Amino acid sequence: MSEIKIYRVIGKIVKPNFKTTFKKEVRALKPEHAIEEIYKLLGSKHRVKRFQIKIENVEEMPSEEET
């Protein structure tokens, strides 16, 4: 059975009148699932389209650093 891990996703939101960076931690099975979760969360919270989100890094968090 697969184990759920915590991933830290770092990236940028680039809209015409709004630019910011983000660092978000999400639970997922694979890095691809973590990226999809980021698209879903940022799209609903900030009304950002997928092409306006630039993912820079996805890294798995060590188990002792989980909070």
C-alpha positions in Angstrom: 0.0 0.0 0.0 1.2 3.5 -0.8 2.3 5.9 1.9 1.2 9.5 2.0 4.1 11.9 2.1 4.3 15.7 2.7 5.7 17.7 -0.2 6.9 21.4 -0.2 6.0 23.1 -3.4 7.7 26.4 -4.2 6.7 28.7 -7.1 5.3 32.0 -8.4 1.9 33.4 -9.2 2.1 35.8 -12.2 -1.0 37.8 -13.0 -1.2 41.1 -14.8 -1.7 43.1 -11.6 -0.5 40.6 -9.0 2.9 38.9 -8.7 4.0 36.9 -5.7 5.9 33.8 -4.6 4.6 31.0 -2.6 5.8 28.1 -0.5 3.1 25.5 0.4 3.2 22.1 2.0 0.6 19.5 0.9 0.0 15.8 1.5 0.1 13.6 -1.6 1.2 10.2 -2.8 3.5 11.4 -5.6 5.0 14.8 -6.6 2.6 15.0 -9.6 -0.4 14.8 -7.2 1.1 17.5 -5.0 1.3 19.8 -8.1 -2.3 19.1 -8.9 -3.3 19.9 -5.4 -1.5 23.3 -5.6 -3.3 24.2 -8.8 -6.6 23.3 -7.2 -5.9 25.3 -4.0 -4.5 28.4 -5.6 -7.1 28.4 -8.3 -9.9 28.4 -5.8 -8.4 30.8 -3.3 -6.8 33.4 -5.6 -8.8 32.9 -8.8 -5.5 32.0 -10.6 -5.5 30.0 -13.9 -3.1 27.1 -14.3 -0.9 28.9 -16.8 -0.4 31.8 -14.3 1.2 29.4 -11.7 4.9 28.6 -12.3 6.1 25.7 -10.2 9.9 26.1 -9.4 10.5 23.2 -7.0 8.8 20.2 -5.5 10.6 18.4 -2.7 9.7 15.7 -0.3 9.8 16.7 3.4 11.8 14.5 5.8 9.6 12.7 8.3 11.2 14.4 11.3 10.4 17.9 9.9 6.7 17.2 9.6 4.4 19.4 11.7 
